[in-house]
Amino acid sequence: MTELAPTLHHDFQVITEMNSGLERFKEMSLDVLLLGGSISPDFLKSALDTLDGILPQAKRVEFPDLGDVAAWNYDPQRNLAEIQNQ
């Protein structure tokens, strides 16, 4: 996380810029995979709900018992099996 911290301001800038204008994604014709965790904060789940409702070809996968720090509690074998079963 120490290595990533200096770049976080870029993430927040993109989030701020995207706060309005999500409706433009209704025209997107690409397949989109939305990934989230069942114990992620409500604001992240809400963002995925919004995108899932806007993106015409979205597929959503929610990993049980994972949050927004999934990189630290990620089990590739278990999570790959969950994606394939959804």
SULTATA-V357030 format. One record per residue. RES is the residue in three letters. SS is DSSP state (~ for helix, > for strand, _ for the rest). PSI is psi in whole degrees, 0 to 359 (NA if undefined). OMEGA is omega in whole degrees, -180 to 180 (* if undefined). Layout:
[[RES | SS | PSI | OMEGA] [RES | SS | PSI | OMEGA]]
This chain:
[[MET | _ | 329 | 179] [THR | ~ | 322 | 180] [GLU | ~ | 329 | -178] [LEU | ~ | 333 | -174] [ALA | ~ | 318 | -179] [PRO | _ | 343 | -178] [THR | _ | 353 | -175] [LEU | ~ | 329 | 180] [HIS | ~ | 331 | 176] [HIS | ~ | 318 | 178] [ASP | ~ | 313 | -178] [PHE | ~ | 328 | 176] [GLN | ~ | 316 | 178] [VAL | ~ | 317 | 179] [ILE | ~ | 316 | 179] [THR | ~ | 316 | -179] [GLU | ~ | 329 | -177] [MET | ~ | 354 | -175] [ASN | _ | 329 | 175] [SER | _ | 156 | 177] [GLY | _ | 14 | 180] [LEU | ~ | 335 | -178] [GLU | ~ | 336 | -180] [ARG | ~ | 342 | 180] [PHE | ~ | 351 | 177] [LYS | ~ | 334 | -179] [GLU | ~ | 355 | -177] [MET | _ | 130 | -176] [SER | _ | 15 | 180] [LEU | _ | 153 | 172] [ASP | _ | 137 | -179] [VAL | > | 134 | 177] [LEU | > | 117 | 179] [LEU | > | 121 | -178] [LEU | > | 137 | 178] [GLY | > | 169 | 179] [GLY | > | 148 | -177] [SER | _ | 338 | 179] [ILE | _ | 21 | 174] [SER | _ | 158 | 177] [PRO | _ | 152 | -178] [ASP | ~ | 324 | -178] [PHE | ~ | 329 | 177] [LEU | ~ | 320 | 177] [LYS | ~ | 320 | 179] [SER | ~ | 320 | 178] [ALA | ~ | 318 | 178] [LEU | ~ | 323 | 176] [ASP | ~ | 314 | -179] [THR | ~ | 311 | -180] [LEU | ~ | 321 | 179] [ASP | ~ | 327 | 179] [GLY | ~ | 342 | -177] [ILE | ~ | 315 | -176] [LEU | _ | 120 | -174] [PRO | _ | 331 | -176] [GLN | _ | 40 | -179] [ALA | > | 143 | 170] [LYS | > | 133 | -177] [ARG | > | 135 | 176] [VAL | > | 128 | 176] [GLU | > | 123 | -180] [PHE | > | 124 | 179] [PRO | _ | 142 | 174] [ASP | _ | 20 | 175] [LEU | _ | 150 | 178] [GLY | _ | 204 | -177] [ASP | _ | 357 | 175] [VAL | _ | 40 | -175] [ALA | ~ | 334 | 180] [ALA | ~ | 334 | 180] [TRP | ~ | 344 | -180] [ASN | _ | 35 | -175] [TYR | _ | 132 | 175] [ASP | _ | 100 | -173] [PRO | ~ | 319 | -178] [GLN | ~ | 313 | -180] [ARG | ~ | 315 | -176] [ASN | ~ | 327 | 176] [LEU | ~ | 318 | 178] [ALA | ~ | 322 | 180] [GLU | ~ | 319 | 178] [ILE | ~ | 315 | -177] [GLN | ~ | 333 | -179] [ASN | ~ | 353 | -179] [GLN | _ | NA | *]]
